[in-house]
Amino acid sequence: MSKQTFIEILKEAGLLVYPKPKTKEEEKKEKKARDDAKAAGKTADLPPADPVFTELEALNAIQSVQSFDTDMLDYYNFLEGLLRVA
């Protein structure tokens, strides 16, 4: 199995986490908080960012896992890839 197929399986299973698009209202609130903090001379206390785990991060996690070819995974390396992603 290729590493790209592995990533496609992760996508289908819903294991990859993408950032939610912000609504205009949320963007306005964040901009207002930044502007208020800037006027007060402080840094804005924004809410923490949502967790993100994209295809690129998954590929980086399994980069060193390989079998006979650098882009291929055998059964044991497939399992190691799952562990690294988890």
Phi, psi and omega per residue, in radians:
M1 nan 2.423 3.106
S2 -1.437 2.810 3.133
K3 -1.157 -0.571 3.115
Q4 -1.148 -0.660 3.066
T5 -1.113 -0.693 3.090
F6 -1.036 -0.757 3.122
I7 -1.143 -0.674 3.099
E8 -1.100 -0.661 3.091
I9 -1.120 -0.732 3.107
L10 -1.079 -0.679 3.110
K11 -1.101 -0.842 -3.119
E12 -1.098 -0.588 -3.139
A13 -1.372 -0.196 3.126
G14 1.393 0.416 -3.116
L15 -1.501 -0.283 3.103
L16 -1.493 2.408 -3.074
V17 -2.011 2.090 3.132
Y18 -1.844 2.635 3.124
P19 -1.171 2.480 3.090
K20 -1.334 2.402 3.037
P21 -1.197 2.417 -3.108
K22 -1.484 2.523 3.087
T23 -1.357 2.862 3.132
K24 -1.069 -0.611 -3.140
E25 -1.148 -0.746 3.109
E26 -1.127 -0.707 3.118
E27 -1.101 -0.685 3.113
K28 -1.124 -0.731 3.129
K29 -1.096 -0.760 3.137
E30 -1.148 -0.710 3.134
K31 -1.124 -0.728 3.123
K32 -1.120 -0.716 3.126
A33 -1.127 -0.716 3.102
R34 -1.135 -0.747 -3.139
D35 -1.139 -0.740 3.114
D36 -1.101 -0.738 -3.135
A37 -1.195 -0.658 3.125
K38 -1.134 -0.697 3.117
A39 -1.148 -0.577 3.136
A40 -1.482 -0.132 3.135
G41 1.394 0.400 3.136
K42 -2.104 2.998 3.027
T43 -1.552 2.586 -3.096
A44 -1.294 2.397 3.044
D45 -1.591 1.515 -3.131
L46 -1.568 2.711 3.101
P47 -1.124 2.673 -3.129
P48 -1.092 2.622 -3.138
A49 -1.222 2.598 3.101
D50 -1.164 2.569 3.107
P51 -1.142 2.499 -3.105
V52 -2.333 2.354 3.032
F53 -2.499 1.678 -3.040
T54 -1.704 3.138 -3.138
E55 -1.037 -0.740 -3.115
L56 -1.090 -0.725 3.112
E57 -1.165 -0.650 3.088
A58 -1.146 -0.741 3.094
L59 -1.106 -0.668 3.096
N60 -1.151 -0.599 -3.139
A61 -1.186 -0.586 -3.102
I62 -1.822 0.259 -3.071
Q63 -1.022 -0.756 -3.077
S64 -1.436 -0.118 3.124
V65 -1.488 2.151 3.128
Q66 -2.769 2.780 3.065
S67 -1.964 -2.085 -3.093
F68 -1.310 -0.320 3.113
D69 -2.272 2.628 -3.076
T70 -1.174 -0.341 -3.120
D71 -1.839 0.068 -3.052
M72 -1.960 2.642 3.098
L73 -2.199 2.268 2.969
D74 -1.579 -3.028 -3.042
Y75 -1.046 -0.824 -3.086
Y76 -1.178 -0.666 3.109
N77 -1.270 -0.517 3.003
F78 -1.046 -0.807 3.131
L79 -1.136 -0.690 3.102
E80 -1.131 -0.664 3.082
G81 -1.068 -0.730 3.095
L82 -1.078 -0.722 3.131
L83 -1.144 -0.710 -3.136
R84 -1.167 -0.649 3.116
V85 -1.212 -0.653 3.136
A86 -1.151 nan nan
